[in-house]
Amino acid sequence: MQGPTRAMTLDEIKDYVGREIGVSDWFLLDQERISRFADVTEDHMFLHVNPEAAKMTPFGGTIAHGLLTLSMMPVMAYQAVPGVSGTKMGVNYGYNKVRFMAPVKSGKRIRGRFVVKALEPQSGGRMQIVHDCTIEIEGEDKPALVAEWITMVWM
């Protein structure tokens, strides 16, 4: 996937301030994906890569890295959040806050819910778009994480 699967005008997106604009498909966080992330980040803590040792923890098995869960947000957003038509480009500008609410156990599926929080004009023909994001864990009441995510688009 190269980018957003749909586009809206800035005025259409403004109509979504305070409302959900999209929900992604489910993504599996299985042991293979968790272990590959551990290899890339060199974070091989036993909670993530050693199922036998992780069985002895309160989690009862391996869990995904919180940063793995967070790193899935762009692909979820590509599915769920429209791009802004007529823009030259957009970039991930960062986060005002991220909270890891519940561990994602190996073999669970997650998806993203996105609410438009604010559109804030910036200098240089840019627009800052803030989304409230919730990453849900299939079959669980508590989300994996919540975040306030900022993107910047050039008009």
CYANA upper distance limits for C-alpha pairs under 8 A (distance plus 0.5 A):
  1 MET  CA     75 VAL  CA      8.06
  1 MET  CA     78 TYR  CA      8.20
  3 GLY  CA     78 TYR  CA      5.85
  3 GLY  CA     83 GLY  CA      8.50
  4 PRO  CA     77 ALA  CA      7.71
  4 PRO  CA     78 TYR  CA      4.51
  4 PRO  CA     79 GLN  CA      6.57
  4 PRO  CA     80 ALA  CA      8.26
  4 PRO  CA     81 VAL  CA      7.24
  4 PRO  CA     82 PRO  CA      6.20
  4 PRO  CA     83 GLY  CA      5.97
  5 THR  CA     78 TYR  CA      6.59
  5 THR  CA     79 GLN  CA      6.27
  5 THR  CA     80 ALA  CA      8.42
  5 THR  CA     82 PRO  CA      7.29
  5 THR  CA     83 GLY  CA      8.29
  6 ARG  CA     81 VAL  CA      8.30
  6 ARG  CA     82 PRO  CA      5.49
  6 ARG  CA     83 GLY  CA      6.79
  7 ALA  CA     82 PRO  CA      5.07
  7 ALA  CA     83 GLY  CA      4.98
  7 ALA  CA     84 VAL  CA      6.00
  7 ALA  CA     85 SER  CA      5.92
  8 MET  CA     12 GLU  CA      6.42
  8 MET  CA     13 ILE  CA      6.89
  8 MET  CA     82 PRO  CA      6.48
  8 MET  CA     83 GLY  CA      6.79
  8 MET  CA     84 VAL  CA      5.79
  8 MET  CA     85 SER  CA      6.00
  9 THR  CA     13 ILE  CA      6.88
  9 THR  CA     84 VAL  CA      6.05
  9 THR  CA     85 SER  CA      5.67
  9 THR  CA     86 GLY  CA      7.98
 10 LEU  CA     14 LYS  CA      6.65
 10 LEU  CA     84 VAL  CA      6.51
 10 LEU  CA     85 SER  CA      7.81
 11 ASP  CA     15 ASP  CA      7.08
 12 GLU  CA     16 TYR  CA      7.72
 13 ILE  CA     17 VAL  CA      7.76
 13 ILE  CA     84 VAL  CA      8.35
 13 ILE  CA    116 VAL  CA      8.32
 14 LYS  CA    119 LEU  CA      7.54
 16 TYR  CA     20 GLU  CA      7.33
 16 TYR  CA     21 ILE  CA      6.81
 16 TYR  CA    115 VAL  CA      8.12
 16 TYR  CA    116 VAL  CA      6.39
 17 VAL  CA    115 VAL  CA      7.85
 17 VAL  CA    116 VAL  CA      5.26
 17 VAL  CA    117 LYS  CA      5.87
 17 VAL  CA    118 ALA  CA      6.52
 17 VAL  CA    119 LEU  CA      8.35
 18 GLY  CA    115 VAL  CA      6.91
 18 GLY  CA    116 VAL  CA      6.24
 18 GLY  CA    117 LYS  CA      5.97
 18 GLY  CA    118 ALA  CA      8.36
 19 ARG  CA    115 VAL  CA      5.80
 19 ARG  CA    116 VAL  CA      6.59
 19 ARG  CA    117 LYS  CA      8.31
 20 GLU  CA    113 ARG  CA      7.75
 20 GLU  CA    114 PHE  CA      6.14
 20 GLU  CA    115 VAL  CA      4.53
 20 GLU  CA    116 VAL  CA      6.99
 21 ILE  CA     80 ALA  CA      7.71
 21 ILE  CA     81 VAL  CA      6.84
 21 ILE  CA    114 PHE  CA      6.38
 21 ILE  CA    115 VAL  CA      6.04
 21 ILE  CA    116 VAL  CA      7.06
 22 GLY  CA     80 ALA  CA      4.87
 22 GLY  CA     81 VAL  CA      6.14
 22 GLY  CA    113 ARG  CA      6.59
 22 GLY  CA    114 PHE  CA      6.03
 22 GLY  CA    115 VAL  CA      7.86
 23 VAL  CA     76 MET  CA      8.31
 23 VAL  CA     79 GLN  CA      8.16
 23 VAL  CA     80 ALA  CA      5.48
 23 VAL  CA     81 VAL  CA      8.38
 23 VAL  CA    111 ARG  CA      7.71
 23 VAL  CA    112 GLY  CA      6.14
 23 VAL  CA    113 ARG  CA      5.04
 23 VAL  CA    114 PHE  CA      6.88
 24 SER  CA     76 MET  CA      5.62
 24 SER  CA     77 ALA  CA      7.43
 24 SER  CA     79 GLN  CA      6.01
 24 SER  CA     80 ALA  CA      5.41
 24 SER  CA    111 ARG  CA      6.05
 24 SER  CA    112 GLY  CA      5.76
 24 SER  CA    113 ARG  CA      7.18
 25 ASP  CA     76 MET  CA      7.66
 25 ASP  CA     79 GLN  CA      7.92
 25 ASP  CA    111 ARG  CA      6.37
 25 ASP  CA    112 GLY  CA      8.20
 26 TRP  CA    109 ARG  CA      6.25
 26 TRP  CA    110 ILE  CA      5.82
 26 TRP  CA    111 ARG  CA      5.22
 27 PHE  CA    109 ARG  CA      5.62
 27 PHE  CA    110 ILE  CA      5.76
 27 PHE  CA    111 ARG  CA      6.73
 28 LEU  CA    107 GLY  CA      6.96
 28 LEU  CA    108 LYS  CA      6.41
 28 LEU  CA    109 ARG  CA      4.77
 28 LEU  CA    110 ILE  CA      7.03
 29 LEU  CA     33 ARG  CA      6.52
 29 LEU  CA     34 ILE  CA      7.09
 29 LEU  CA     64 ALA  CA      7.45
 29 LEU  CA    104 VAL  CA      8.25
 29 LEU  CA    105 LYS  CA      8.37
 29 LEU  CA    106 SER  CA      6.41
 29 LEU  CA    107 GLY  CA      6.07
 29 LEU  CA    108 LYS  CA      6.23
 29 LEU  CA    109 ARG  CA      6.41
 29 LEU  CA    110 ILE  CA      7.93
 30 ASP  CA     34 ILE  CA      6.81
 30 ASP  CA    106 SER  CA      5.41
 30 ASP  CA    107 GLY  CA      4.75
 30 ASP  CA    108 LYS  CA      7.32
 31 GLN  CA     35 SER  CA      6.42
 31 GLN  CA     49 VAL  CA      8.05
 31 GLN  CA     62 THR  CA      8.27
 31 GLN  CA    106 SER  CA      6.00
 31 GLN  CA    107 GLY  CA      7.23
 32 GLU  CA     36 ARG  CA      6.65
 33 ARG  CA     37 PHE  CA      6.69
 34 ILE  CA     38 ALA  CA      6.75
 34 ILE  CA     48 HIS  CA      7.17
 34 ILE  CA     49 VAL  CA      7.80
 34 ILE  CA     63 ILE  CA      8.35
 34 ILE  CA     64 ALA  CA      6.12
 34 ILE  CA     65 HIS  CA      7.66
 34 ILE  CA     68 LEU  CA      8.02
 34 ILE  CA    106 SER  CA      8.04
 35 SER  CA     39 ASP  CA      6.76
 35 SER  CA     44 HIS  CA      8.44
 35 SER  CA     48 HIS  CA      7.60
 35 SER  CA     49 VAL  CA      6.31
 36 ARG  CA     40 VAL  CA      6.80
 37 PHE  CA     41 THR  CA      6.61
 37 PHE  CA     68 LEU  CA      7.26
 38 ALA  CA     42 GLU  CA      5.85
 38 ALA  CA     43 ASP  CA      5.32
 38 ALA  CA     44 HIS  CA      5.83
 38 ALA  CA     48 HIS  CA      8.01
 38 ALA  CA     49 VAL  CA      8.01
 39 ASP  CA     43 ASP  CA      7.40
 39 ASP  CA     44 HIS  CA      7.69
 44 HIS  CA     48 HIS  CA      7.12
 44 HIS  CA     49 VAL  CA      6.63
 45 MET  CA     49 VAL  CA      7.12
 46 PHE  CA     50 ASN  CA      5.34
 46 PHE  CA     51 PRO  CA      8.23
 46 PHE  CA     53 ALA  CA      7.12
 46 PHE  CA     54 ALA  CA      6.94
 46 PHE  CA     62 THR  CA      8.26
 47 LEU  CA     51 PRO  CA      8.02
 47 LEU  CA     53 ALA  CA      7.92
 47 LEU  CA     54 ALA  CA      5.62
 47 LEU  CA     61 GLY  CA      7.85
 47 LEU  CA     62 THR  CA      5.58
 47 LEU  CA     63 ILE  CA      6.63
 48 HIS  CA     54 ALA  CA      8.17
 48 HIS  CA     62 THR  CA      5.43
 48 HIS  CA     63 ILE  CA      5.75
 48 HIS  CA     64 ALA  CA      6.45
 48 HIS  CA     65 HIS  CA      7.16
 49 VAL  CA     62 THR  CA      7.02
 50 ASN  CA     54 ALA  CA      6.48
 50 ASN  CA     62 THR  CA      7.24
 51 PRO  CA     55 LYS  CA      6.64
 51 PRO  CA     61 GLY  CA      6.04
 51 PRO  CA     62 THR  CA      5.88
 52 GLU  CA     56 MET  CA      7.99
 52 GLU  CA     61 GLY  CA      7.89
 53 ALA  CA     57 THR  CA      8.08
 53 ALA  CA     61 GLY  CA      8.32
 54 ALA  CA     59 PHE  CA      7.73
 54 ALA  CA     60 GLY  CA      6.67
 54 ALA  CA     61 GLY  CA      5.05
 54 ALA  CA     62 THR  CA      5.81
 55 LYS  CA     59 PHE  CA      7.62
 55 LYS  CA     60 GLY  CA      4.72
 55 LYS  CA     61 GLY  CA      4.84
 55 LYS  CA     62 THR  CA      7.80
 56 MET  CA     60 GLY  CA      6.63
 56 MET  CA     61 GLY  CA      8.02
 57 THR  CA     61 GLY  CA      7.61
 59 PHE  CA     63 ILE  CA      8.03
 59 PHE  CA    105 LYS  CA      8.11
 61 GLY  CA    105 LYS  CA      7.46
 61 GLY  CA    106 SER  CA      7.87
 62 THR  CA    105 LYS  CA      6.53
 62 THR  CA    106 SER  CA      6.16
 63 ILE  CA    103 PRO  CA      6.74
 63 ILE  CA    104 VAL  CA      5.92
 63 ILE  CA    105 LYS  CA      4.74
 63 ILE  CA    106 SER  CA      5.70
 64 ALA  CA     68 LEU  CA      6.98
 64 ALA  CA     69 THR  CA      7.47
 64 ALA  CA    103 PRO  CA      7.54
 64 ALA  CA    104 VAL  CA      5.97
 64 ALA  CA    105 LYS  CA      6.73
 64 ALA  CA    106 SER  CA      6.78
 65 HIS  CA     69 THR  CA      7.12
 66 GLY  CA     70 LEU  CA      6.80
 66 GLY  CA    100 PHE  CA      7.12
 66 GLY  CA    103 PRO  CA      7.96
 67 LEU  CA     71 SER  CA      6.38
 68 LEU  CA     72 MET  CA      7.00
 69 THR  CA     73 MET  CA      7.90
 69 THR  CA    104 VAL  CA      8.45
 69 THR  CA    135 ILE  CA      8.40
 69 THR  CA    144 ALA  CA      8.15
 69 THR  CA    145 LEU  CA      8.42
 70 LEU  CA    145 LEU  CA      8.21
 72 MET  CA     76 MET  CA      6.89
 73 MET  CA     77 ALA  CA      6.42
 73 MET  CA    112 GLY  CA      7.40
 74 PRO  CA     78 TYR  CA      6.62
 75 VAL  CA     79 GLN  CA      7.15
 76 MET  CA     80 ALA  CA      6.68
 76 MET  CA    111 ARG  CA      7.43
 76 MET  CA    112 GLY  CA      6.31
 77 ALA  CA     81 VAL  CA      5.49
 77 ALA  CA     82 PRO  CA      8.50
 77 ALA  CA    112 GLY  CA      7.86
 77 ALA  CA    114 PHE  CA      8.15
 78 TYR  CA     82 PRO  CA      7.78
 80 ALA  CA    112 GLY  CA      8.34
 80 ALA  CA    113 ARG  CA      8.19
 80 ALA  CA    114 PHE  CA      7.81
 81 VAL  CA    114 PHE  CA      7.58
 84 VAL  CA    153 VAL  CA      8.38
 86 GLY  CA    155 MET  CA      7.23
 87 THR  CA    153 VAL  CA      7.09
 87 THR  CA    154 TRP  CA      6.13
 87 THR  CA    155 MET  CA      4.96
 88 LYS  CA    153 VAL  CA      7.92
 88 LYS  CA    154 TRP  CA      5.98
 88 LYS  CA    155 MET  CA      6.34
 89 MET  CA    153 VAL  CA      6.19
 89 MET  CA    154 TRP  CA      6.08
 89 MET  CA    155 MET  CA      8.23
 90 GLY  CA    151 THR  CA      7.30
 90 GLY  CA    152 MET  CA      5.95
 90 GLY  CA    153 VAL  CA      4.57
 90 GLY  CA    154 TRP  CA      6.83
 91 VAL  CA    151 THR  CA      6.17
 91 VAL  CA    152 MET  CA      5.91
 91 VAL  CA    153 VAL  CA      7.02
 92 ASN  CA    150 ILE  CA      6.98
 92 ASN  CA    151 THR  CA      5.18
 92 ASN  CA    152 MET  CA      7.05
 93 TYR  CA    149 TRP  CA      8.35
 93 TYR  CA    150 ILE  CA      5.75
 93 TYR  CA    151 THR  CA      5.33
 93 TYR  CA    152 MET  CA      6.39
 94 GLY  CA    149 TRP  CA      6.61
 94 GLY  CA    150 ILE  CA      5.80
 94 GLY  CA    151 THR  CA      7.52
 95 TYR  CA    147 ALA  CA      7.52
 95 TYR  CA    148 GLU  CA      6.10
 95 TYR  CA    149 TRP  CA      5.06
 95 TYR  CA    150 ILE  CA      6.16
 96 ASN  CA    147 ALA  CA      8.10
 96 ASN  CA    148 GLU  CA      5.98
 96 ASN  CA    149 TRP  CA      7.07
 96 ASN  CA    150 ILE  CA      7.91
 97 LYS  CA    147 ALA  CA      6.04
 97 LYS  CA    148 GLU  CA      5.95
 97 LYS  CA    149 TRP  CA      8.14
 98 VAL  CA    145 LEU  CA      7.60
 98 VAL  CA    146 VAL  CA      6.42
 98 VAL  CA    147 ALA  CA      4.78
 98 VAL  CA    148 GLU  CA      7.11
 99 ARG  CA    145 LEU  CA      5.99
 99 ARG  CA    146 VAL  CA      5.94
 99 ARG  CA    147 ALA  CA      6.81
100 PHE  CA    144 ALA  CA      6.45
100 PHE  CA    145 LEU  CA      4.90
100 PHE  CA    146 VAL  CA      7.28
101 MET  CA    142 LYS  CA      7.48
101 MET  CA    143 PRO  CA      6.54
101 MET  CA    144 ALA  CA      5.66
101 MET  CA    145 LEU  CA      5.50
101 MET  CA    146 VAL  CA      7.72
102 ALA  CA    142 LYS  CA      6.91
102 ALA  CA    143 PRO  CA      6.63
102 ALA  CA    144 ALA  CA      5.07
102 ALA  CA    145 LEU  CA      7.37
103 PRO  CA    144 ALA  CA      6.47
104 VAL  CA    108 LYS  CA      6.98
104 VAL  CA    137 ILE  CA      7.42
104 VAL  CA    144 ALA  CA      6.79
108 LYS  CA    137 ILE  CA      7.39
108 LYS  CA    138 GLU  CA      7.24
109 ARG  CA    137 ILE  CA      6.44
109 ARG  CA    138 GLU  CA      6.00
110 ILE  CA    135 ILE  CA      6.88
110 ILE  CA    136 GLU  CA      5.89
110 ILE  CA    137 ILE  CA      5.12
110 ILE  CA    138 GLU  CA      6.44
111 ARG  CA    135 ILE  CA      5.99
111 ARG  CA    136 GLU  CA      5.90
111 ARG  CA    137 ILE  CA      7.40
111 ARG  CA    138 GLU  CA      8.30
112 GLY  CA    133 CYS  CA      7.23
112 GLY  CA    134 THR  CA      6.20
112 GLY  CA    135 ILE  CA      5.00
112 GLY  CA    136 GLU  CA      6.80
113 ARG  CA    133 CYS  CA      6.17
113 ARG  CA    134 THR  CA      5.69
113 ARG  CA    135 ILE  CA      6.91
113 ARG  CA    136 GLU  CA      8.15
114 PHE  CA    131 HIS  CA      6.67
114 PHE  CA    132 ASP  CA      6.37
114 PHE  CA    133 CYS  CA      5.26
114 PHE  CA    134 THR  CA      7.21
115 VAL  CA    131 HIS  CA      5.87
115 VAL  CA    132 ASP  CA      5.59
115 VAL  CA    133 CYS  CA      6.97
116 VAL  CA    129 ILE  CA      8.07
116 VAL  CA    130 VAL  CA      6.76
116 VAL  CA    131 HIS  CA      5.10
116 VAL  CA    132 ASP  CA      6.94
117 LYS  CA    129 ILE  CA      8.18
117 LYS  CA    130 VAL  CA      5.81
117 LYS  CA    131 HIS  CA      5.51
117 LYS  CA    132 ASP  CA      6.53
118 ALA  CA    128 GLN  CA      8.49
118 ALA  CA    129 ILE  CA      6.34
118 ALA  CA    130 VAL  CA      5.58
118 ALA  CA    131 HIS  CA      7.57
119 LEU  CA    127 MET  CA      7.21
119 LEU  CA    128 GLN  CA      6.21
119 LEU  CA    129 ILE  CA      5.12
119 LEU  CA    130 VAL  CA      6.91
120 GLU  CA    127 MET  CA      6.28
120 GLU  CA    128 GLN  CA      5.50
120 GLU  CA    129 ILE  CA      6.92
121 PRO  CA    125 GLY  CA      8.30
121 PRO  CA    126 ARG  CA      6.75
121 PRO  CA    127 MET  CA      5.05
121 PRO  CA    128 GLN  CA      6.64
122 GLN  CA    126 ARG  CA      5.53
122 GLN  CA    127 MET  CA      5.95
122 GLN  CA    128 GLN  CA      7.14
124 GLY  CA    154 TRP  CA      8.47
125 GLY  CA    154 TRP  CA      6.39
125 GLY  CA    155 MET  CA      5.95
126 ARG  CA    152 MET  CA      7.19
126 ARG  CA    153 VAL  CA      6.01
126 ARG  CA    154 TRP  CA      4.90
126 ARG  CA    155 MET  CA      6.27
127 MET  CA    152 MET  CA      6.24
127 MET  CA    153 VAL  CA      5.78
127 MET  CA    154 TRP  CA      6.96
127 MET  CA    155 MET  CA      7.81
128 GLN  CA    150 ILE  CA      7.25
128 GLN  CA    151 THR  CA      6.30
128 GLN  CA    152 MET  CA      5.03
128 GLN  CA    153 VAL  CA      6.96
129 ILE  CA    150 ILE  CA      6.24
129 ILE  CA    151 THR  CA      5.75
129 ILE  CA    152 MET  CA      6.71
129 ILE  CA    153 VAL  CA      8.29
130 VAL  CA    148 GLU  CA      7.21
130 VAL  CA    149 TRP  CA      6.11
130 VAL  CA    150 ILE  CA      5.05
130 VAL  CA    151 THR  CA      6.95
131 HIS  CA    148 GLU  CA      6.22
131 HIS  CA    149 TRP  CA      5.74
131 HIS  CA    150 ILE  CA      7.02
132 ASP  CA    146 VAL  CA      7.90
132 ASP  CA    147 ALA  CA      6.44
132 ASP  CA    148 GLU  CA      5.20
132 ASP  CA    149 TRP  CA      6.92
133 CYS  CA    146 VAL  CA      6.10
133 CYS  CA    147 ALA  CA      5.63
133 CYS  CA    148 GLU  CA      6.65
133 CYS  CA    149 TRP  CA      7.44
134 THR  CA    143 PRO  CA      7.19
134 THR  CA    144 ALA  CA      8.21
134 THR  CA    145 LEU  CA      6.44
134 THR  CA    146 VAL  CA      5.03
134 THR  CA    147 ALA  CA      7.07
135 ILE  CA    143 PRO  CA      6.26
135 ILE  CA    144 ALA  CA      6.03
135 ILE  CA    145 LEU  CA      5.83
135 ILE  CA    146 VAL  CA      6.87
136 GLU  CA    140 GLU  CA      8.18
136 GLU  CA    142 LYS  CA      7.83
136 GLU  CA    143 PRO  CA      4.94
136 GLU  CA    144 ALA  CA      6.22
136 GLU  CA    145 LEU  CA      7.89
137 ILE  CA    141 ASP  CA      8.26
137 ILE  CA    142 LYS  CA      7.92
137 ILE  CA    143 PRO  CA      6.30
137 ILE  CA    144 ALA  CA      6.58
